[in-house]
Amino acid sequence: GLGRLGGGELDYQIDLPILAIFDTQGVGESAHRGAHEYAERVIKILHRLLTVDDQPQTPLYRLHFAGLPESQSPTSIHSVDDALLGLDSYGRTWHRQEMLKARSVAGDRELGQTALEALQSWIFRRYLYRADETGIKALRRRILRRGVAADPHGSGDVMNSRGGLLDLESVVQFLQLLVGGDQPKVRRTATLEAIAGLEQAGVLTVPERTLLEENYLWLRQVQHRIQVLASPTQSTLPTDELVLAQLAFSLGEPAGGDPFVARVRSRLEYVWEGVSRLLEASFTEESPPPVVDLLLDPDSASDTAQVLSAYGFARPAAAAANLAALAQERVPFLSTRRCRHFLTLIVERLLQAIGSTPDPDATLDNLLRVSDSLGGKGVLWELFRLHPPSLLLYVRVCAASPYLSEVLTTHPGMIDDLVDSLQHDRLPTRSELERHFLELSRGAADPSRALYDLKHASHLRIGVRDILGQDSIDATHRALSDVAEFCLAQVAERELARLGEKHGTPTIGPGPFEGQTCQVAILGLGKLGGREPNYHSNLEIAVLYESEGTTQPAPRTRQQRTTNSHFFTQLVQRILKELTQLTPQGRLYAVDVALRPIGVGGAMALPLADFANHFLAGAAPLWQWQVLCKARPVFGEAPFRQAIENVRHELLTTRPWNETDAAEIYRQRLESQRGASELNLKRGRGGTLDIECLVQALQLRHAAASPRVLVASTQDALRELAAAGHLAHDDAQYLAESYRLLRRIESGLRLLNTPARHDLPADPLELAKLALLLGQPSADTLRDRSIMTLSENRRRMERILGIDLQPPE
């Protein structure tokens, strides 16, 4: 029995609040289900017998079944284990308040008493941890707020008016919860007994005890008389003068309706002054923001719509539900009470940060989704309390980076990686990648799974720093390149070893080095070659090996001899399969085997000599020479990689510059521009391809005179061209900053996961999210700056190349 039924203080009302439980100790799962069904039938029969009468309008009693906290189960009865676990894990302060009066009233009294004894340590905290103190304070504010909001001169409601029975009983229960852990004397179900226990424990003075006892008895007498004379459900003073006079007479009060009503109202106000003094004296606290009580005490908090609309939410009801979910741990062994406490400490700053995003409702939806996938939300809230910048970053990720949000939600257990990325003060280095991969792959049956985890954890760390603007876009690109090269190298080494087990070791054919191991290397081209890839960039590669020959099987093995051409072609095919295949973890990288001398149908792996002859013979079109400008060995033994670099330099420095080359490069650039929108930051007019094509043209023109300009990175090439006097310093500086700006915006588009990954969004909301992600003042500022940059890029490209052509109609 709960409430006044549990306290042995029932009046003439017929409402009976109960918590029904049954025991399943020592039975199996199937027996548990049977016991539950049996207990449910018993409760339904009990409910029917008590609530059905000859007169359906006047049942014997109305049963109100208490549910368990956070439970969506419609059942009316719960197993003892479920009840104890549910209350202890998810019960809030008002649930503890509700259970203060709990008493075993029917059925197996011993079972009921055993359950209540098990709950004593939950109801009465021996030590008030911060989360418990937060709940107690919320209960105190709830009582004060209700009293202030109540009309002191209303209908004379002895139950619900300010200073009525509800306030008096609530204050007594508040004091019981506050000191009950240390003072067993106050752990009593009846209100009068609890008041006496509070005085004996030194919590109340004798005058305070007298005030509470006398007024409690008097108000209960008034309530009983109203129920007898008017209605069992009524607690307000009757308006009928005759009934009012009878009420006054039954209480021994002087006759006369108005004086009696005035005395009741005066008594209620006197009670309120007394109980509010007790509350004020319990402890001092600053009034928290209304949203705190929306979390701690949603049923009695201020108007939800008004509170949450102030933070910019267009759907306050949905926002309130999301907040409640953020305060609850989904992992059973984690403390929801602790989680809710730490959330209350940061909730105002959290909502202010969310409110500053372009779409607060969508940001909160995404923040809940990401937080639920991480698990351990209390750890996050505590981190945000201790490290406020991490809170702002987390909101930014959830508001404007679906890519990183997806990484977090599709790879459960990344909370450690997120926390690490918030606290690391640098980008991941190659040695850290190797160390991290060894940790991830240690004991793993499939090492390739570790590569996916490594890539996602690294992209998360890089993206976090990218959003915070802690690194230049050049450094961000280099870090992304390191991750891609590491993954590529791991796959290549593994597949090379597997092919060696099948065919033996590839060796060099007839010649001075016959029989020696044939080395292989992978050239990074394009963005990979220039160490400039983005989060979703394709990996453009070419695979070169030393020379033709055959594999040498190991002695006494069944290895099958094959040609080097076949061996390394299989290697490329296997690398492509491993990197591009779709798995439950996604795809590692999209890969393009570019720079095949005879086109798409050409060999996927080439001897170095054949590769060089293709260029020396004059068969290579101009665009392949441009690709060669951004080529860089990214895998292979150091001597062979250096040999390839030497060949690349020799090819580029010996190629003569033709006067028609500039016009051809410009024509090809205009061809690549076809179909692109005006605000395509890569292929559009003045996009990054303008700068890259210009740099490659200058490299080809001046390679013979200044070989040092043949660096693969666009930014490094601009510096070298300026240092060698082949590009004005003003132009070099402008183009470098312009390239950084456009690549930074592209990076933001990748993090935003927009469908068009190079186009500035046309949707104002998406553009606003991008501006937030990039730290720009507004969407209009970002758009205007992009347009001016694109226009100036094309103007400078045409001037430097000496082009005076108009695009074809």
C-alpha positions in Angstrom: 0.0 0.0 0.0 1.3 3.5 -0.9 0.3 7.0 0.1 -2.3 7.3 2.9 -3.2 3.6 2.5 0.4 2.7 3.3 0.6 5.2 6.1 -2.5 3.9 7.8 -4.1 7.4 7.3 -6.9 6.6 4.9 -9.9 9.0 4.7 -13.3 8.5 3.1 -11.9 8.6 -0.5 -12.1 5.2 -2.3 -8.8 5.5 -4.2 -6.2 2.9 -3.2 -2.6 3.3 -4.5 -0.8 0.0 -4.5 2.4 -1.6 -5.8 1.7 -5.3 -6.6 4.7 -7.7 -6.6 5.2 -11.5 -6.8 8.1 -13.8 -6.0 9.9 -16.0 -8.5 13.0 -16.9 -6.5 14.6 -20.1 -7.5 12.4 -20.8 -10.7 13.5 -21.0 -14.3 12.5 -18.7 -17.1 9.5 -20.7 -18.2 8.3 -21.0 -14.6 8.8 -17.2 -14.3 6.5 -16.6 -17.2 3.9 -19.0 -15.6 4.2 -17.3 -12.3 3.7 -13.9 -13.9 0.6 -15.0 -15.8 -0.8 -16.5 -12.6 -0.1 -13.3 -10.6 -1.6 -11.2 -13.3 -4.8 -13.2 -13.2 -5.0 -12.8 -9.4 -4.6 -9.1 -9.6 -7.3 -8.8 -12.3 -9.7 -10.8 -10.2 -8.9 -8.6 -7.2 -9.4 -5.5 -9.3 -12.8 -6.8 -10.6 -14.0 -7.7 -7.1 -13.1 -4.4 -5.5 -14.1 -2.1 -8.3 -17.4 -3.7 -9.5 -20.6 -3.2 -7.4 -24.3 -3.4 -7.9 -24.1 0.3 -8.7 -21.3 0.7 -11.3 -21.1 4.4 -10.5 -20.1 3.7 -6.9 -17.5 1.0 -6.8 -16.2 -0.3 -3.5 -12.7 1.1 -4.2 -10.6 2.3 -7.1 -7.2 0.6 -7.4 -4.3 2.6 -8.8 -1.4 0.4 -9.7 2.1 1.9 -9.4 4.4 1.3 -12.3 8.2 1.0 -12.3 10.4 4.0 -13.3 11.3 4.3 -17.0 9.2 1.1 -17.7 6.9 0.9 -20.7 5.4 -2.4 -19.6 1.6 -2.2 -19.2 1.6 -5.0 -16.5 -0.1 -4.3 -13.2 2.2 -6.6 -11.2 5.9 -7.0 -11.1 8.4 -9.6 -9.9 10.2 -8.6 -6.7 13.5 -8.6 -8.6 12.2 -6.3 -11.3 10.7 -3.9 -8.7 13.9 -3.7 -6.7 16.1 -3.3 -9.7 13.8 -0.8 -11.4 13.5 1.4 -8.4 17.2 1.2 -7.5 18.4 1.8 -11.0 16.0 4.3 -12.4 14.0 5.6 -9.4 14.1 9.4 -8.9 13.7 11.4 -5.7 9.9 11.5 -6.0 9.9 7.7 -6.3 11.7 7.5 -3.0 9.2 10.0 -1.6 6.4 7.8 -2.8 7.8 4.8 -1.1 8.3 6.5 2.3 4.8 5.4 3.2 4.9 1.9 1.6 3.6 -0.9 3.8 2.7 -4.5 3.2 -1.1 -4.6 3.3 -2.3 -7.8 1.6 -1.2 -11.1 0.3 2.1 -12.6 1.5 2.9 -9.9 4.1 6.3 -11.5 4.7 7.2 -11.1 1.1 6.1 -7.5 1.1 8.1 -6.7 4.2 11.2 -8.4 2.9 11.0 -6.3 -0.3 10.5 -3.1 1.7 13.5 -3.9 3.9 15.6 -4.4 0.8 14.6 -0.9 -0.4 15.5 0.9 2.9 19.0 1.7 1.8 17.7 3.1 -1.5 15.0 5.2 0.2 17.2 6.5 3.0 20.7 7.3 1.7 23.4 6.8 4.3 25.6 9.3 2.3 24.0 11.9 0.1 26.1 11.8 -3.0 26.0 14.8 -5.4 23.3 13.1 -7.5 21.1 12.5 -4.4 21.6 16.0 -3.2 20.6 17.3 -6.6 17.3 15.3 -6.4 16.6 16.5 -2.8 17.1 20.1 -3.9 14.8 19.6 -6.8 12.1 18.2 -4.4 12.6 21.3 -2.2 12.2 23.6 -5.1 9.1 21.6 -6.2 7.4 22.2 -2.9 8.3 25.9 -2.8 7.3 26.5 -6.4 4.0 24.7 -5.9 3.3 26.8 -2.9 4.2 30.1 -4.6 2.0 29.2 -7.6 -1.0 28.2 -5.5 -3.8 30.7 -5.0 -3.7 31.5 -1.2 -7.2 33.0 -1.3 -8.9 30.6 -3.6 -11.6 28.1 -2.8 -10.2 27.1 0.6 -8.9 23.7 -0.5 -7.5 22.1 2.6 -5.6 19.6 0.5 -4.2 21.5 -2.4 -4.1 25.2 -1.4 -0.9 26.8 -0.3 -0.3 25.6 3.3 -2.7 22.6 2.8 -2.2 19.0 3.7 -0.2 18.3 0.5 2.4 21.0 1.4 2.6 19.9 5.1 3.0 16.2 4.2 5.6 17.0 1.5 7.7 19.0 3.9 7.7 16.1 6.4 8.7 13.7 3.7 11.4 16.0 2.4 12.9 16.1 5.9 12.7 12.3 6.2 14.6 11.9 3.0 17.1 14.5 4.0 18.1 13.0 7.3 16.7 9.4 7.2 20.1 7.9 6.2 21.6 9.0 9.6 18.5 9.0 11.8 16.5 5.7 11.9 14.0 7.4 14.2 12.4 9.3 11.2 11.8 6.2 9.1 8.1 6.0 9.8 5.2 5.7 7.5 2.5 7.7 9.3 2.8 11.5 9.2 2.3 12.1 12.9 4.8 9.4 13.8 7.3 10.9 11.3 6.9 14.3 12.8 7.5 12.9 16.3 10.6 11.1 15.0 12.0 14.3 13.4 11.6 16.1 16.7 13.3 13.2 18.6 16.2 13.2 16.1 16.7 17.0 16.7 15.6 18.0 13.2 12.5 19.8 14.5 12.2 21.9 17.6 9.3 21.3 20.0 7.4 24.4 18.7 7.9 23.3 15.1 6.7 19.8 16.0 3.6 21.3 17.7 2.9 23.5 14.7 3.0 20.6 12.3 1.1 18.2 14.5 -1.8 20.5 15.5 -2.3 21.8 12.0 -2.1 18.4 10.5 -4.8 17.1 12.9 -7.0 20.1 12.3 -6.7 20.0 8.5 -7.4 16.3 8.5 -10.5 16.9 10.6 -11.7 19.6 8.3 -11.1 17.3 5.3 -13.0 14.4 6.9 -16.0 16.6 7.7 -16.1 18.0 4.2 -16.0 14.4 2.8 -18.9 13.3 5.1 -21.1 16.4 4.6 -20.4 17.1 0.9 -18.6 14.3 -1.1 -15.8 11.8 -0.4 -13.8 13.2 -3.3 -14.1 16.9 -2.2 -11.4 18.8 -0.3 -12.6 22.4 -0.8 -14.9 24.3 1.6 -18.6 23.9 0.5 -20.2 27.0 -1.0 -23.7 26.1 0.3 -24.3 28.2 3.4 -26.2 25.5 5.3 -23.5 22.9 4.6 -20.8 25.4 5.6 -22.6 26.1 8.9 -22.9 22.4 9.6 -19.2 22.0 8.9 -18.3 24.8 11.3 -20.6 23.3 14.0 -19.2 19.8 13.6 -15.7 21.2 14.2 -16.8 23.2 17.3 -16.3 26.5 15.4 -18.5 29.5 15.9 -21.4 29.6 13.5 -21.2 31.8 10.4 -19.9 31.0 7.0 -17.7 33.9 6.1 -15.8 34.1 9.4 -15.2 30.4 9.2 -13.9 30.5 5.7 -11.6 33.4 6.7 -10.3 31.4 9.6 -9.5 28.4 7.4 -7.6 30.6 4.9 -5.7 32.3 7.7 -4.8 28.8 9.1 -3.6 27.7 5.7 -1.4 30.8 5.3 0.0 30.3 8.8 0.9 26.7 8.0 2.6 27.8 4.8 4.7 30.3 6.6 5.8 27.6 9.0 6.7 24.9 6.4 8.4 27.4 4.1 10.6 28.5 7.0 11.6 24.8 7.5 12.4 24.5 3.8 14.4 27.7 3.7 16.4 26.6 6.7 17.2 23.2 5.3 20.0 24.5 3.1 20.8 27.5 0.9 21.1 27.3 -2.9 20.9 29.5 -5.9 17.9 29.0 -8.0 19.0 26.9 -11.0 17.7 27.6 -14.6 14.2 26.3 -15.2 15.6 23.6 -17.6 17.3 21.9 -14.6 13.9 21.1 -13.0 12.7 20.1 -16.4 15.2 17.3 -16.2 14.9 16.5 -12.5 11.1 17.0 -12.0 9.4 17.2 -15.4 5.9 16.9 -14.0 6.1 20.0 -11.9 8.6 22.1 -13.9 7.7 25.3 -15.6 5.9 25.3 -18.9 7.9 23.0 -21.2 7.2 25.0 -24.3 8.2 28.3 -22.7 11.4 26.9 -21.2 12.7 25.2 -24.4 11.5 27.7 -26.9 13.9 30.2 -25.3 16.7 28.0 -26.6 15.4 28.0 -30.2 13.5 24.7 -30.3 10.6 24.6 -32.7 9.4 21.3 -31.3 9.7 21.7 -27.5 7.8 18.5 -26.6 10.2 16.4 -28.7 13.1 18.3 -27.3 11.9 17.6 -23.7 11.7 13.9 -24.6 15.2 14.0 -26.0 16.6 15.7 -22.9 14.9 13.0 -20.7 16.6 10.3 -22.9 20.0 12.1 -22.6 19.6 11.8 -18.8 19.2 8.0 -18.9 21.9 5.4 -19.3 21.0 2.6 -21.7 23.6 0.3 -20.3 22.0 -1.5 -17.3 25.1 -1.5 -15.0 25.7 2.3 -15.4 24.0 4.7 -13.0 21.2 6.8 -14.5 21.1 8.8 -11.3 24.7 9.8 -11.8 24.2 10.5 -15.5 21.2 12.8 -14.8 23.1 14.6 -12.1 26.1 15.5 -14.4 23.7 16.5 -17.1 21.9 18.9 -14.8 25.3 20.6 -14.2 25.9 21.3 -17.9 22.4 21.3 -19.4 22.1 25.1 -19.6 25.4 25.5 -21.4 24.6 22.5 -23.6 21.2 23.9 -24.7 22.8 27.4 -25.2 25.3 25.8 -27.5 22.6 23.8 -29.3 20.5 26.9 -29.6 23.3 28.7 -31.5 23.3 26.1 -34.3 21.2 26.6 -37.4 18.7 23.8 -36.6 18.6 23.2 -32.8 15.9 20.5 -33.1 18.0 18.5 -35.6 21.1 19.0 -33.6 19.5 17.6 -30.4 18.1 14.7 -32.3 21.5 13.9 -33.7 23.2 14.5 -30.3 20.9 11.9 -28.7 21.5 9.4 -31.4 25.3 9.8 -31.2 25.3 9.7 -27.4 23.2 6.6 -27.2 25.5 4.8 -29.6 28.6 5.7 -27.5 27.2 4.5 -24.2 28.4 5.8 -20.9 26.7 9.2 -21.3 27.5 10.2 -17.7 31.2 10.0 -18.6 30.6 12.5 -21.4 28.6 14.9 -19.2 31.3 14.8 -16.6 34.0 15.5 -19.2 32.0 18.4 -20.6 31.7 19.8 -17.0 35.5 19.6 -16.5 36.4 20.6 -20.0 33.8 23.1 -21.5 35.5 23.4 -24.9 34.8 19.7 -25.5 31.1 20.4 -25.0 31.1 23.1 -27.8 33.0 20.7 -30.1 30.6 17.8 -29.4 27.6 20.1 -30.3 29.4 21.3 -33.4 30.0 17.7 -34.5 26.4 16.8 -34.0 25.2 20.0 -35.6 27.3 20.1 -38.8 29.3 16.9 -39.2 27.1 14.0 -40.2 30.3 12.2 -41.4 31.9 12.1 -38.0 28.5 11.5 -36.4 28.1 8.5 -38.6 31.5 7.2 -37.6 30.5 7.4 -34.0 27.1 5.8 -34.4 28.1 3.0 -36.7 31.1 2.0 -34.7 29.9 1.4 -31.1 32.5 1.6 -28.4 34.3 4.6 -29.8 33.7 6.7 -26.7 37.4 6.3 -25.8 38.4 7.5 -29.2 36.1 10.5 -28.9 37.5 11.4 -25.5 41.1 10.9 -26.8 40.4 13.1 -29.8 39.0 15.8 -27.5 42.1 15.8 -25.4 45.0 15.1 -27.8 47.0 18.2 -28.6 48.3 17.0 -32.0 47.4 15.1 -35.1 48.3 11.4 -35.3 51.8 10.6 -36.5 52.9 7.6 -38.6 54.5 6.0 -35.5 51.3 6.4 -33.6 49.3 4.8 -36.4 51.7 1.8 -36.3 51.4 1.5 -32.5 47.7 1.9 -32.6 47.3 -0.7 -35.3 49.4 -3.2 -33.4 47.1 -2.7 -30.3 44.0 -3.2 -32.4 45.2 -6.2 -34.3 46.8 -8.0 -31.4 45.1 -11.4 -31.2 42.6 -10.5 -33.9 41.5 -13.3 -36.2 41.1 -10.8 -39.1 43.7 -8.0 -39.0 41.8 -6.2 -41.8 39.0 -5.3 -39.3 41.7 -3.4 -37.3 42.4 -1.3 -40.4 38.8 -0.1 -40.5 38.9 0.7 -36.8 42.2 2.5 -37.2 40.9 4.6 -40.1 37.7 5.6 -38.3 39.4 6.5 -35.1 42.1 8.5 -36.9 39.5 10.3 -39.0 37.6 11.1 -35.9 40.7 12.6 -34.2 41.6 14.5 -37.4 38.1 15.7 -37.9 37.7 16.9 -34.3 40.8 19.1 -34.7 39.7 20.2 -38.1 36.4 21.4 -36.7 38.2 23.2 -33.9 40.5 24.9 -36.4 43.5 23.7 -34.4 45.6 22.7 -37.5 46.1 24.2 -40.9 44.3 22.5 -43.8 47.7 21.5 -45.1 48.5 19.6 -41.9 45.0 18.0 -41.9 45.6 16.8 -45.5 49.0 15.4 -44.6 47.5 13.5 -41.6 44.7 12.1 -43.8 47.4 11.1 -46.4 49.4 9.3 -43.7 46.3 7.3 -42.7 45.6 6.3 -46.3 49.2 5.4 -47.0 49.4 3.3 -43.9 46.2 1.4 -44.8 47.5 0.9 -48.3 50.9 -0.3 -47.1 49.3 -2.8 -44.7 47.1 -4.3 -47.4 49.9 -4.4 -49.9 52.3 -6.1 -47.5 49.8 -8.7 -46.5 48.8 -9.5 -50.1 52.4 -9.5 -51.2 53.1 -12.1 -48.6 50.1 -14.2 -49.5 51.1 -14.2 -53.2 54.6 -15.2 -52.2 53.3 -18.2 -50.4 51.4 -19.2 -53.6 54.0 -18.5 -56.3 57.3 -17.9 -54.6 59.5 -14.8 -54.8 59.5 -12.7 -58.0 63.0 -12.4 -59.4 64.7 -10.3 -62.0 65.1 -11.9 -65.5 68.2 -12.2 -67.7 70.7 -9.4 -67.2 73.3 -8.1 -64.7 70.9 -8.6 -61.8 69.4 -11.9 -62.8 68.0 -13.9 -60.0 67.8 -11.0 -57.5 64.4 -10.2 -55.9 62.2 -8.0 -58.0 61.1 -5.0 -56.0 57.7 -3.4 -56.4 56.5 0.1 -55.5 53.2 2.0 -55.5 53.0 5.5 -56.8 50.5 7.9 -55.2 49.0 10.2 -57.8 46.8 13.2 -57.6 45.7 14.2 -54.1 47.4 11.2 -52.6 50.7 12.0 -54.4 50.5 15.6 -53.3 49.6 14.5 -49.7 46.4 16.5 -50.1 43.5 13.9 -49.8 40.3 14.8 -48.1 38.1 12.6 -46.0 36.4 10.9 -49.0 39.1 11.3 -51.6 39.7 8.4 -54.0 43.2 7.0 -53.9 44.8 7.3 -57.4 47.8 4.9 -57.7 50.2 3.3 -60.2 52.1 0.1 -59.5 55.6 -0.3 -60.9 58.1 -3.2 -60.5 61.8 -3.5 -61.4 61.7 -5.7 -64.5 60.3 -8.7 -66.1 61.2 -12.2 -64.9 59.6 -15.1 -63.1 58.9 -16.1 -59.5 61.2 -18.5 -57.8 59.4 -21.1 -55.7 60.9 -22.2 -52.4 62.6 -25.6 -52.4 60.4 -28.6 -51.8 57.1 -26.7 -52.0 54.1 -26.8 -54.3 54.4 -23.2 -55.2 53.4 -22.4 -58.8 56.0 -20.5 -60.8 54.5 -17.5 -62.8 55.7 -14.4 -64.6 56.4 -11.2 -62.7 53.7 -9.5 -64.9 51.1 -12.0 -63.8 52.3 -11.9 -60.2 52.1 -8.1 -59.8 48.9 -7.8 -61.7 47.3 -10.2 -59.2 48.8 -8.1 -56.5 47.1 -5.0 -57.8 43.8 -6.9 -58.1 44.0 -8.1 -54.6 44.8 -4.7 -53.2 41.9 -3.2 -55.1 39.6 -5.9 -53.7 40.7 -5.4 -50.1 40.5 -1.6 -50.2 37.2 -1.2 -52.2 35.0 -4.1 -51.0 32.0 -3.2 -49.0 31.9 -4.7 -45.5 29.8 -4.2 -42.4 32.4 -1.6 -41.4 32.0 0.2 -44.7 34.7 0.6 -47.4 38.3 1.4 -46.7 38.9 3.5 -49.8 37.8 3.9 -53.4 40.9 3.3 -55.6 41.7 4.2 -59.2 44.6 2.6 -61.0 45.5 5.6 -63.1 48.3 6.4 -65.6 48.0 3.2 -67.7 50.0 3.9 -70.8 47.6 2.3 -73.2 44.4 3.3 -71.5 41.9 1.6 -69.2 42.6 -1.8 -70.8 46.3 -1.5 -70.2 48.4 -3.5 -67.7 47.7 -2.7 -64.1 51.3 -3.1 -63.1 54.3 -2.1 -65.3 58.1 -2.6 -65.3 59.8 0.7 -64.6 61.5 0.7 -67.9 58.3 0.3 -69.9 56.8 3.1 -67.8 59.7 5.5 -68.6 59.7 4.5 -72.3 56.1 5.4 -72.6 57.0 9.0 -71.8 60.3 9.1 -73.6 58.8 7.8 -76.8 56.4 10.8 -76.9 53.3 8.6 -76.5 52.1 10.2 -73.3 49.5 12.9 -73.8 49.9 16.2 -71.9 47.5 15.3 -69.1 49.7 12.3 -68.2 52.7 14.6 -67.8 50.6 16.7 -65.5 49.7 13.6 -63.5 53.5 12.8 -63.3 54.0 16.2 -61.7 52.0 15.0 -58.6 53.4 11.4 -58.5 55.1 10.2 -55.3 56.2 6.7 -54.3 54.2 5.8 -51.2 55.0 2.1 -50.8 58.1 -0.1 -51.5 61.7 -0.5 -50.5 63.6 2.8 -50.1 66.2 2.2 -52.9 63.5 1.3 -55.5 61.4 4.3 -54.4 64.3 6.6 -54.9 65.0 5.1 -58.3 61.4 5.8 -59.4 61.8 9.4 -58.1 65.0 9.8 -60.1 63.2 8.6 -63.2 60.4 10.9 -62.6 62.7 13.9 -62.3 64.7 12.9 -65.4 61.5 12.6 -67.5 60.1 15.9 -66.4 63.4 17.8 -66.7 64.1 16.5 -70.2 60.7 17.2 -71.6 60.8 20.4 -73.8 58.1 23.0 -73.1 56.0 23.6 -76.2 54.5 27.0 -76.8 51.1 25.4 -77.3 51.2 23.6 -74.0 49.7 26.5 -72.0 46.7 26.8 -74.4 46.2 23.0 -74.3 46.3 22.9 -70.5 43.8 25.7 -70.5 41.6 23.9 -73.1 41.6 20.7 -71.0 40.7 22.8 -68.0 37.7 24.2 -69.7 36.7 20.7 -70.8 36.8 19.5 -67.2 34.6 22.5 -66.2 31.7 21.4 -68.4 28.7 20.4 -66.4 30.0 21.9 -63.2 27.9 24.5 -61.3 29.1 28.0 -60.8 29.9 27.3 -57.2 31.6 24.0 -57.7 34.8 24.6 -55.7 36.8 22.0 -57.7 35.7 21.8 -61.3 33.9 25.1 -61.5 35.3 28.3 -62.9 38.2 29.4 -60.6 38.0 26.1 -58.6 41.0 24.3 -57.1 41.7 22.7 -60.5 42.6 26.1 -61.8 45.4 26.4 -59.3 46.6 22.8 -59.7 46.7 23.1 -63.5 48.5 26.4 -63.3 51.1 25.0 -60.9 51.6 21.9 -63.2 52.0 24.1 -66.2 54.7 26.2 -64.5 56.4 23.0 -63.3 56.5 21.6 -66.8 57.7 24.9 -68.2 60.6 25.5 -65.7 61.5 21.9 -64.7 64.7 21.9 -66.8 66.0 25.2 -65.3 64.8 24.6 -61.7 64.3 20.9 -60.9 63.6 21.7 -57.3 60.1 22.9 -58.3 59.1 19.3 -59.1 57.5 18.6 -55.7 54.2 16.8 -55.6 52.4 19.1 -53.1 50.6 22.1 -54.6 51.5 24.3 -51.7 55.2 23.2 -51.7 55.3 23.8 -55.5 53.9 27.3 -55.1 56.7 28.1 -52.6 59.4 26.6 -54.8 58.2 28.4 -57.9 58.2 31.7 -56.1 61.6 31.0 -54.6 63.0 30.2 -58.0 61.6 33.4 -59.5 59.1 31.7 -61.8 56.0 33.1 -60.0 55.5 36.5 -58.4 55.5 36.3 -54.6 52.2 38.1 -54.5 50.6 35.6 -56.8 52.2 32.6 -55.0 50.9 33.9 -51.6 47.4 34.7 -52.9 47.1 31.3 -54.7 48.3 29.5 -51.6 45.7 31.1 -49.4 43.0 30.7 -52.0 43.8 27.0 -52.3 43.7 26.6 -48.6 40.3 28.4 -48.3 38.7 26.3 -51.1 40.2 23.0 -49.7 39.0 24.0 -46.2 35.5 24.5 -47.5 35.7 21.2 -49.3 36.8 19.6 -46.1 33.8 21.1 -44.4 31.5 19.7 -47.2 33.0 16.2 -46.6 32.3 16.5 -42.8 28.8 17.8 -43.6 28.4 14.8 -45.9 26.6 16.8 -48.6 25.5 14.9 -51.7 27.5 17.3 -54.0 30.9 17.2 -52.3 32.4 20.1 -54.2 29.4 22.4 -54.6 28.6 25.2 -52.1 25.1 24.3 -50.8 22.2 26.1 -52.3 20.0 25.3 -49.3 20.3 28.2 -46.8 20.1 25.9 -43.8 22.9 23.6 -45.2 25.0 26.6 -46.0 24.5 27.9 -42.5 25.6 24.6 -41.1 28.7 24.8 -43.3 29.5 28.3 -42.0 29.2 27.1 -38.4 31.5 24.2 -39.1 34.1 26.5 -40.7 33.8 29.2 -38.0 32.5 31.8 -40.6 30.4 34.7 -39.3 27.5 33.8 -41.5 26.3 31.9 -44.5 26.2 35.0 -46.7 29.8 35.9 -45.7 31.0 32.4 -46.7 29.1 32.5 -50.0 30.4 36.0 -50.9 34.0 35.1 -50.1 33.8 32.0 -52.2 32.4 33.8 -55.2 35.1 36.5 -55.0 37.9 33.8 -54.6 36.7 31.8 -57.6 36.5 34.8 -59.8 40.0 36.0 -58.8 41.5 32.5 -59.3 40.4 32.4 -62.9 41.6 35.9 -63.6 45.1 35.1 -62.2 45.3 31.8 -64.0 44.6 33.4 -67.3 47.0 36.2 -66.7 49.9 34.0 -65.6 49.5 31.5 -68.4 49.2 34.3 -70.9 45.8 33.1 -72.0 43.5 35.5 -73.7 40.7 33.1 -74.7 37.0 33.0 -74.0 35.2 29.8 -73.1 33.5 28.4 -76.2 29.8 29.2 -76.5 
